[in-house]
Amino acid sequence: MKTLRHFSQACVLTLGAIGALAASVASAQEFKIGFVNTDRIFREASTAKSAQTKLEQEFSKREKELVDLGNTIKTSSDKFEREAPTLSESQRNTRQKQLMDQDREFQRKRREFQEDLNTRKNEEQQVVIERANRAVKLVAEAEKYDVIFQEAVYINPKHDITDKVIKSLNATAGK
């Protein structure tokens, strides 16, 4: 008798779980999801492209100066290597110290350049992210999405709304 009661309780619990699962499947059919590929937004949206162009213009002069300085140091180093056997010990030490100082200065300038570039890139990306998030929200509200994902291991292409977001982002870029 005790076993029969446990069995009937288990059946009731199982039927309850099946009912809950059926109800959730029914409501899942009304649940609308979407996916946004942020990498594509950073590559294809006009806002992201203009931010990249802005950064290139802002940093191109400093980058060219660094390249020129690096080439000058390389040329000086090559010249030193050729002339080193004919130089006196003190001349060799003096030139070697000068080259090391120049290289140290070059490395410092390169680090500063990279830090400045990364800081500005992060600032520009933040602006693009904020605008993209607004565009995602507009698309989600207009098309009545329940949830939008930005990261996923796999996504069915029918849920990808990246093109719609890029189109919305590009439309609002001029405003």
PyRosetta script that sets phi, psi and omega in degrees:
from pyrosetta import init, pose_from_sequence

init()
pose = pose_from_sequence("MKTLRHFSQACVLTLGAIGALAASVASAQEFKIGFVNTDRIFREASTAKSAQTKLEQEFSKREKELVDLGNTIKTSSDKFEREAPTLSESQRNTRQKQLMDQDREFQRKRREFQEDLNTRKNEEQQVVIERANRAVKLVAEAEKYDVIFQEAVYINPKHDITDKVIKSLNATAGK")
pose.set_psi(1, -43.5)
pose.set_omega(1, 179.7)
pose.set_phi(2, -62.4)
pose.set_psi(2, -39.6)
pose.set_omega(2, -179.8)
pose.set_phi(3, -66.2)
pose.set_psi(3, -40.4)
pose.set_omega(3, 179.1)
pose.set_phi(4, -63.9)
pose.set_psi(4, -38.5)
pose.set_omega(4, 178.8)
pose.set_phi(5, -66.1)
pose.set_psi(5, -43.3)
pose.set_omega(5, 177.7)
pose.set_phi(6, -62.2)
pose.set_psi(6, -39.8)
pose.set_omega(6, 179.8)
pose.set_phi(7, -64.4)
pose.set_psi(7, -44.1)
pose.set_omega(7, -179.2)
pose.set_phi(8, -68.5)
pose.set_psi(8, -35.5)
pose.set_omega(8, 176.0)
pose.set_phi(9, -65.1)
pose.set_psi(9, -41.2)
pose.set_omega(9, 178.5)
pose.set_phi(10, -63.5)
pose.set_psi(10, -39.7)
pose.set_omega(10, 178.2)
pose.set_phi(11, -63.7)
pose.set_psi(11, -43.3)
pose.set_omega(11, 179.5)
pose.set_phi(12, -62.7)
pose.set_psi(12, -43.7)
pose.set_omega(12, 178.7)
pose.set_phi(13, -63.6)
pose.set_psi(13, -42.3)
pose.set_omega(13, -179.9)
pose.set_phi(14, -64.6)
pose.set_psi(14, -45.8)
pose.set_omega(14, 178.6)
pose.set_phi(15, -62.2)
pose.set_psi(15, -38.1)
pose.set_omega(15, 177.4)
pose.set_phi(16, -63.4)
pose.set_psi(16, -43.1)
pose.set_omega(16, 179.3)
pose.set_phi(17, -65.0)
pose.set_psi(17, -40.8)
pose.set_omega(17, 178.8)
pose.set_phi(18, -64.4)
pose.set_psi(18, -40.8)
pose.set_omega(18, 178.1)
pose.set_phi(19, -63.1)
pose.set_psi(19, -42.7)
pose.set_omega(19, 178.8)
pose.set_phi(20, -64.9)
pose.set_psi(20, -40.2)
pose.set_omega(20, 178.6)
pose.set_phi(21, -63.8)
pose.set_psi(21, -43.9)
pose.set_omega(21, 179.3)
pose.set_phi(22, -62.2)
pose.set_psi(22, -41.4)
pose.set_omega(22, 179.3)
pose.set_phi(23, -64.9)
pose.set_psi(23, -40.1)
pose.set_omega(23, -179.7)
pose.set_phi(24, -69.9)
pose.set_psi(24, -34.0)
pose.set_omega(24, 177.0)
pose.set_phi(25, -66.3)
pose.set_psi(25, -41.5)
pose.set_omega(25, 179.4)
pose.set_phi(26, -62.7)
pose.set_psi(26, -42.3)
pose.set_omega(26, 179.9)
pose.set_phi(27, -74.6)
pose.set_psi(27, -25.9)
pose.set_omega(27, 178.7)
pose.set_phi(28, -65.8)
pose.set_psi(28, -27.1)
pose.set_omega(28, 178.6)
pose.set_phi(29, -66.6)
pose.set_psi(29, -25.4)
pose.set_omega(29, 178.7)
pose.set_phi(30, -90.2)
pose.set_psi(30, -10.9)
pose.set_omega(30, -176.7)
pose.set_phi(31, -81.0)
pose.set_psi(31, 122.6)
pose.set_omega(31, -176.3)
pose.set_phi(32, -110.8)
pose.set_psi(32, 121.6)
pose.set_omega(32, -179.3)
pose.set_phi(33, -117.0)
pose.set_psi(33, 157.3)
pose.set_omega(33, 177.2)
pose.set_phi(34, -142.9)
pose.set_psi(34, 166.6)
pose.set_omega(34, -179.5)
pose.set_phi(35, -136.2)
pose.set_psi(35, 140.0)
pose.set_omega(35, 177.1)
pose.set_phi(36, -123.5)
pose.set_psi(36, 128.4)
pose.set_omega(36, 178.0)
pose.set_phi(37, -92.3)
pose.set_psi(37, 102.1)
pose.set_omega(37, -175.6)
pose.set_phi(38, -67.3)
pose.set_psi(38, -30.2)
pose.set_omega(38, 177.7)
pose.set_phi(39, -61.9)
pose.set_psi(39, -42.6)
pose.set_omega(39, 178.0)
pose.set_phi(40, -64.4)
pose.set_psi(40, -37.4)
pose.set_omega(40, 179.1)
pose.set_phi(41, -62.5)
pose.set_psi(41, -43.5)
pose.set_omega(41, 179.3)
pose.set_phi(42, -67.1)
pose.set_psi(42, -25.5)
pose.set_omega(42, 179.0)
pose.set_phi(43, -87.7)
pose.set_psi(43, -37.3)
pose.set_omega(43, -166.3)
pose.set_phi(44, -109.5)
pose.set_psi(44, -23.5)
pose.set_omega(44, -176.6)
pose.set_phi(45, -71.1)
pose.set_psi(45, 140.9)
pose.set_omega(45, -178.5)
pose.set_phi(46, -62.7)
pose.set_psi(46, -32.6)
pose.set_omega(46, 177.8)
pose.set_phi(47, -61.7)
pose.set_psi(47, -44.1)
pose.set_omega(47, 179.7)
pose.set_phi(48, -68.3)
pose.set_psi(48, -39.6)
pose.set_omega(48, 179.1)
pose.set_phi(49, -65.0)
pose.set_psi(49, -41.5)
pose.set_omega(49, 180.0)
pose.set_phi(50, -68.6)
pose.set_psi(50, -34.1)
pose.set_omega(50, 176.4)
pose.set_phi(51, -64.0)
pose.set_psi(51, -41.1)
pose.set_omega(51, 179.1)
pose.set_phi(52, -64.4)
pose.set_psi(52, -43.7)
pose.set_omega(52, 178.8)
pose.set_phi(53, -62.3)
pose.set_psi(53, -42.4)
pose.set_omega(53, 178.7)
pose.set_phi(54, -59.8)
pose.set_psi(54, -44.6)
pose.set_omega(54, 179.2)
pose.set_phi(55, -64.8)
pose.set_psi(55, -42.1)
pose.set_omega(55, 179.5)
pose.set_phi(56, -61.2)
pose.set_psi(56, -43.3)
pose.set_omega(56, 179.1)
pose.set_phi(57, -65.5)
pose.set_psi(57, -40.6)
pose.set_omega(57, -177.1)
pose.set_phi(58, -67.3)
pose.set_psi(58, -34.6)
pose.set_omega(58, -172.9)
pose.set_phi(59, -109.7)
pose.set_psi(59, -2.3)
pose.set_omega(59, -176.1)
pose.set_phi(60, -63.8)
pose.set_psi(60, -39.0)
pose.set_omega(60, -178.7)
pose.set_phi(61, -63.8)
pose.set_psi(61, -47.7)
pose.set_omega(61, -180.0)
pose.set_phi(62, -64.3)
pose.set_psi(62, -37.5)
pose.set_omega(62, 179.6)
pose.set_phi(63, -65.0)
pose.set_psi(63, -41.9)
pose.set_omega(63, 178.5)
pose.set_phi(64, -63.1)
pose.set_psi(64, -42.0)
pose.set_omega(64, 178.3)
pose.set_phi(65, -61.1)
pose.set_psi(65, -40.5)
pose.set_omega(65, 178.2)
pose.set_phi(66, -64.9)
pose.set_psi(66, -43.4)
pose.set_omega(66, 178.9)
pose.set_phi(67, -61.7)
pose.set_psi(67, -44.7)
pose.set_omega(67, 179.2)
pose.set_phi(68, -62.8)
pose.set_psi(68, -43.2)
pose.set_omega(68, 179.1)
pose.set_phi(69, -63.2)
pose.set_psi(69, -41.9)
pose.set_omega(69, 177.8)
pose.set_phi(70, -61.8)
pose.set_psi(70, -42.1)
pose.set_omega(70, 178.1)
pose.set_phi(71, -65.3)
pose.set_psi(71, -38.6)
pose.set_omega(71, 178.4)
pose.set_phi(72, -63.4)
pose.set_psi(72, -44.3)
pose.set_omega(72, 179.1)
pose.set_phi(73, -64.8)
pose.set_psi(73, -40.2)
pose.set_omega(73, 179.1)
pose.set_phi(74, -63.4)
pose.set_psi(74, -43.5)
pose.set_omega(74, 178.5)
pose.set_phi(75, -62.5)
pose.set_psi(75, -44.2)
pose.set_omega(75, 178.6)
pose.set_phi(76, -63.5)
pose.set_psi(76, -39.4)
pose.set_omega(76, 179.3)
pose.set_phi(77, -65.9)
pose.set_psi(77, -42.8)
pose.set_omega(77, 177.8)
pose.set_phi(78, -62.9)
pose.set_psi(78, -41.5)
pose.set_omega(78, 178.8)
pose.set_phi(79, -63.4)
pose.set_psi(79, -42.0)
pose.set_omega(79, 178.6)
pose.set_phi(80, -61.7)
pose.set_psi(80, -43.8)
pose.set_omega(80, -180.0)
pose.set_phi(81, -59.8)
pose.set_psi(81, -39.7)
pose.set_omega(81, 179.6)
pose.set_phi(82, -69.6)
pose.set_psi(82, -38.7)
pose.set_omega(82, -173.7)
pose.set_phi(83, -91.1)
pose.set_psi(83, -14.3)
pose.set_omega(83, -174.7)
pose.set_phi(84, -52.5)
pose.set_psi(84, -43.6)
pose.set_omega(84, -179.1)
pose.set_phi(85, -62.4)
pose.set_psi(85, -24.6)
pose.set_omega(85, -177.2)
pose.set_phi(86, -95.6)
pose.set_psi(86, -6.8)
pose.set_omega(86, -179.1)
pose.set_phi(87, -86.5)
pose.set_psi(87, 153.6)
pose.set_omega(87, 174.5)
pose.set_phi(88, -73.3)
pose.set_psi(88, 164.9)
pose.set_omega(88, -178.4)
pose.set_phi(89, -57.6)
pose.set_psi(89, -44.4)
pose.set_omega(89, -178.4)
pose.set_phi(90, -68.2)
pose.set_psi(90, -39.4)
pose.set_omega(90, 177.1)
pose.set_phi(91, -64.8)
pose.set_psi(91, -42.7)
pose.set_omega(91, 179.5)
pose.set_phi(92, -61.1)
pose.set_psi(92, -45.0)
pose.set_omega(92, 180.0)
pose.set_phi(93, -65.1)
pose.set_psi(93, -41.9)
pose.set_omega(93, 179.8)
pose.set_phi(94, -62.8)
pose.set_psi(94, -47.5)
pose.set_omega(94, -179.5)
pose.set_phi(95, -66.2)
pose.set_psi(95, -37.9)
pose.set_omega(95, 179.7)
pose.set_phi(96, -64.7)
pose.set_psi(96, -42.0)
pose.set_omega(96, 177.9)
pose.set_phi(97, -64.3)
pose.set_psi(97, -40.9)
pose.set_omega(97, 177.9)
pose.set_phi(98, -61.0)
pose.set_psi(98, -44.8)
pose.set_omega(98, 179.3)
pose.set_phi(99, -63.2)
pose.set_psi(99, -39.9)
pose.set_omega(99, 178.3)
pose.set_phi(100, -65.6)
pose.set_psi(100, -40.5)
pose.set_omega(100, 177.3)
pose.set_phi(101, -64.0)
pose.set_psi(101, -43.4)
pose.set_omega(101, 178.0)
pose.set_phi(102, -62.7)
pose.set_psi(102, -42.3)
pose.set_omega(102, -180.0)
pose.set_phi(103, -65.8)
pose.set_psi(103, -41.6)
pose.set_omega(103, 178.2)
pose.set_phi(104, -60.9)
pose.set_psi(104, -44.1)
pose.set_omega(104, 178.4)
pose.set_phi(105, -63.7)
pose.set_psi(105, -42.0)
pose.set_omega(105, 177.5)
pose.set_phi(106, -60.8)
pose.set_psi(106, -45.4)
pose.set_omega(106, 179.4)
pose.set_phi(107, -62.5)
pose.set_psi(107, -40.2)
pose.set_omega(107, 178.6)
pose.set_phi(108, -63.1)
pose.set_psi(108, -46.7)
pose.set_omega(108, 180.0)
pose.set_phi(109, -64.0)
pose.set_psi(109, -38.4)
pose.set_omega(109, 179.0)
pose.set_phi(110, -65.5)
pose.set_psi(110, -41.3)
pose.set_omega(110, 177.2)
pose.set_phi(111, -62.8)
pose.set_psi(111, -45.6)
pose.set_omega(111, 178.8)
pose.set_phi(112, -61.1)
pose.set_psi(112, -43.0)
pose.set_omega(112, 178.1)
pose.set_phi(113, -59.1)
pose.set_psi(113, -48.2)
pose.set_omega(113, -178.0)
pose.set_phi(114, -63.4)
pose.set_psi(114, -40.7)
pose.set_omega(114, 178.1)
pose.set_phi(115, -64.8)
pose.set_psi(115, -44.1)
pose.set_omega(115, 178.5)
pose.set_phi(116, -63.6)
pose.set_psi(116, -43.1)
pose.set_omega(116, 179.1)
pose.set_phi(117, -62.3)
pose.set_psi(117, -45.9)
pose.set_omega(117, 179.9)
pose.set_phi(118, -62.8)
pose.set_psi(118, -40.8)
pose.set_omega(118, 178.6)
pose.set_phi(119, -61.6)
pose.set_psi(119, -48.9)
pose.set_omega(119, -179.9)
pose.set_phi(120, -65.5)
pose.set_psi(120, -38.5)
pose.set_omega(120, 178.7)
pose.set_phi(121, -62.7)
pose.set_psi(121, -42.4)
pose.set_omega(121, 177.8)
pose.set_phi(122, -63.3)
pose.set_psi(122, -39.8)
pose.set_omega(122, 178.3)
pose.set_phi(123, -62.9)
pose.set_psi(123, -46.6)
pose.set_omega(123, -179.7)
pose.set_phi(124, -66.1)
pose.set_psi(124, -39.6)
pose.set_omega(124, 178.3)
pose.set_phi(125, -64.6)
pose.set_psi(125, -35.7)
pose.set_omega(125, 178.5)
pose.set_phi(126, -63.1)
pose.set_psi(126, -40.0)
pose.set_omega(126, 177.3)
pose.set_phi(127, -62.9)
pose.set_psi(127, -44.4)
pose.set_omega(127, 179.4)
pose.set_phi(128, -63.4)
pose.set_psi(128, -42.5)
pose.set_omega(128, 179.9)
pose.set_phi(129, -61.6)
pose.set_psi(129, -44.8)
pose.set_omega(129, 179.7)
pose.set_phi(130, -61.3)
pose.set_psi(130, -44.0)
pose.set_omega(130, 178.7)
pose.set_phi(131, -67.0)
pose.set_psi(131, -40.6)
pose.set_omega(131, 178.8)
pose.set_phi(132, -63.9)
pose.set_psi(132, -40.5)
pose.set_omega(132, 178.4)
pose.set_phi(133, -63.1)
pose.set_psi(133, -39.2)
pose.set_omega(133, 176.2)
pose.set_phi(134, -64.2)
pose.set_psi(134, -40.4)
pose.set_omega(134, 179.3)
pose.set_phi(135, -66.1)
pose.set_psi(135, -39.9)
pose.set_omega(135, 177.3)
pose.set_phi(136, -60.9)
pose.set_psi(136, -44.7)
pose.set_omega(136, -179.4)
pose.set_phi(137, -62.8)
pose.set_psi(137, -41.8)
pose.set_omega(137, 177.9)
pose.set_phi(138, -60.6)
pose.set_psi(138, -47.1)
pose.set_omega(138, 179.6)
pose.set_phi(139, -64.3)
pose.set_psi(139, -44.0)
pose.set_omega(139, -178.7)
pose.set_phi(140, -61.7)
pose.set_psi(140, -43.1)
pose.set_omega(140, -179.8)
pose.set_phi(141, -70.8)
pose.set_psi(141, -41.0)
pose.set_omega(141, -178.5)
pose.set_phi(142, -66.1)
pose.set_psi(142, -36.3)
pose.set_omega(142, -176.5)
pose.set_phi(143, -104.2)
pose.set_psi(143, 8.5)
pose.set_omega(143, 174.1)
pose.set_phi(144, 57.9)
pose.set_psi(144, 50.8)
pose.set_omega(144, 174.2)
pose.set_phi(145, -81.2)
pose.set_psi(145, 144.6)
pose.set_omega(145, 177.3)
pose.set_phi(146, -87.5)
pose.set_psi(146, -33.8)
pose.set_omega(146, -179.4)
pose.set_phi(147, -153.3)
pose.set_psi(147, 144.3)
pose.set_omega(147, 176.3)
pose.set_phi(148, -124.4)
pose.set_psi(148, 127.8)
pose.set_omega(148, 178.7)
pose.set_phi(149, -101.8)
pose.set_psi(149, 145.6)
pose.set_omega(149, 174.7)
pose.set_phi(150, -108.3)
pose.set_psi(150, -22.7)
pose.set_omega(150, -180.0)
pose.set_phi(151, -127.1)
pose.set_psi(151, 134.2)
pose.set_omega(151, 176.9)
pose.set_phi(152, -159.8)
pose.set_psi(152, 148.9)
pose.set_omega(152, 177.0)
pose.set_phi(153, -72.0)
pose.set_psi(153, -41.7)
pose.set_omega(153, 177.8)
pose.set_phi(154, -143.3)
pose.set_psi(154, 143.6)
pose.set_omega(154, 175.6)
pose.set_phi(155, -142.9)
pose.set_psi(155, 135.4)
pose.set_omega(155, 175.6)
pose.set_phi(156, -69.1)
pose.set_psi(156, 129.2)
pose.set_omega(156, -177.1)
pose.set_phi(157, -55.0)
pose.set_psi(157, -23.4)
pose.set_omega(157, -179.9)
pose.set_phi(158, -67.8)
pose.set_psi(158, -16.6)
pose.set_omega(158, 179.2)
pose.set_phi(159, -95.7)
pose.set_psi(159, -3.6)
pose.set_omega(159, -177.3)
pose.set_phi(160, -77.9)
pose.set_psi(160, 116.1)
pose.set_omega(160, 179.9)
pose.set_phi(161, -109.3)
pose.set_psi(161, 17.6)
pose.set_omega(161, -176.9)
pose.set_phi(162, -57.1)
pose.set_psi(162, -42.9)
pose.set_omega(162, -179.7)
pose.set_phi(163, -60.5)
pose.set_psi(163, -41.8)
pose.set_omega(163, 179.2)
pose.set_phi(164, -64.1)
pose.set_psi(164, -40.3)
pose.set_omega(164, -179.7)
pose.set_phi(165, -67.3)
pose.set_psi(165, -43.1)
pose.set_omega(165, 178.7)
pose.set_phi(166, -62.5)
pose.set_psi(166, -42.5)
pose.set_omega(166, 178.6)
pose.set_phi(167, -61.8)
pose.set_psi(167, -44.3)
pose.set_omega(167, 178.6)
pose.set_phi(168, -65.7)
pose.set_psi(168, -41.0)
pose.set_omega(168, 179.1)
pose.set_phi(169, -64.0)
pose.set_psi(169, -43.4)
pose.set_omega(169, 178.8)
pose.set_phi(170, -66.5)
pose.set_psi(170, -35.1)
pose.set_omega(170, 179.9)
pose.set_phi(171, -68.1)
pose.set_psi(171, -35.1)
pose.set_omega(171, -179.0)
pose.set_phi(172, -91.3)
pose.set_psi(172, -4.0)
pose.set_omega(172, -177.2)
pose.set_phi(173, -64.1)
pose.set_psi(173, -35.2)
pose.set_omega(173, -178.0)
pose.set_phi(174, -78.9)
pose.set_psi(174, -8.5)
pose.set_omega(174, -174.9)
pose.set_phi(175, -94.6)
pose.dump_pdb("model.pdb")
